[in-house]
């Protein structure tokens, strides 16, 4: 039998392991979404009942273990530099640990309401600080909010608050469970905290189910990516000719079988240089005219100014083409390309706009689309096989935030067609086709931006201030319960 000082440590270790396992599967590229609503509970129950060093080690183990699968993906699939990964892992683990220890301090001081509000506010702060520090590498790619992107009723919250409000709710619910189950709070505080969390969740569901999303007219749109073992294939090679012929056959067959209006192809399929560009695009224009389908083609276009990751609009009616250059490149993998700062490109006169893959990870970049009234965004993309669900849902979330439908073609991810409510209308690994609405929807988040960060930071600062005020309590030995819990433990 474990000695008395060892029991709290064992409980803390088991709690850390439970939280780490649930986070590893809940905060994953293909998440088990319901786990996020309970994952922090074991850790939050344990840390107020053990000494500081035990709590510190348990918390670090839980957060690092829970996010380890994400770090592995960044290392293996995105080939991020080891130094970047180590620094980022330490930064995120350190910030999550600090927030959890703040919760512990407040609980041990009997400031249960502050603890309940500080924990989710702190996690929101972690995500925001991470997005600022890693602005070039990741933008807002890292957020608990995306784990709920498969549930449109929950996802509607981002149309009000952005991802920050949904992250807050996701952490507030398990924090309320842990706080209500802890031995310190009086009955009134338990009931109040549980009731507030339940009310927040209920209000989110009611809003999500009732929110009107009327986008008006629909068109027939699709996303297509044919198999290839290479991207950015030089257009003067046999491989490029064979792949063009495959696309020509596939698009011709689609035109015969389905009354498509627009078809989005994947990111930087071919690499074309200077003087080759115009005659090469003429071939695609002929294909668009022959099929009667407007095309969006992903190319790497090299000219005197650099090599751009481009989405090219090729209308079937022979009118002017449009060209958008990717603004946010992947460090390392796209260092050979030149980033653009030109902003969104609209095509035709229907509120349709072009973007590319990683640009949809950045809320500030996509906010410009909402500001200019985009109703349909057409996005060539690439992805890395294992992140097909996650990266497509990051993009879908941008559509809910800014009020547009999305047609996204991920070459080695997923073909996804979604509307402004986040409902996925069609999805497949090679071809997805659906009737998609094209009208713009005004959203509170689109108008107000990151307004939710202000109350979140106020609640976090209030928690820090409350933790800094000493409580009247006797000094506790390490790895033993707080005074309010001691009588119950002694009676065992």
Buried (B, 14 or more C-beta within 10 A) or exposed (E): EEEEBEBBBEBBBEBBBBBBBBBBBBBBBBBBBEBBBBBBBBBBBBBBBBBBEBBBBBBBBBBBBBBBBBBEBBBEBBEBEEEBBEEBBEBBBBBBBBBBBBBBBBBBBBBBBBBBBBBBBBBBBBBBEBBEBBEEBBBBBBBBBBBBBBBBBBBBBBBBBBBBBBBBBBBBBBBBBBBBEBBBBEEEBBEBBBEBBEEBBEEBBEBBEEBEBEBEEBBBBBBBBBEBEEBBBBBEEEBBEEBBEEBBEBBBEBBEEBEBBBBBBBBBBBBBBEEBBEEBBEEBBEBBBEBEBBBBBBBBBBEEEEBBBBBBBBBBEEEEBBBBBBBBBBBEBBEEBBBBEEEBBBBBEEBBBBBBBBBBBBBBBBBBBBBBBBBBBBBBBBBBEBBBBBBBBBBBBBBBBBBBBBBBBBBBBBBBBBBBBBBBBBBBBBBBBBEBBBBBBEBBBBEEBBBBBEBBBEBBEBBBEBBEEEBEEEEBEEBBBBBBBBEEBEEE
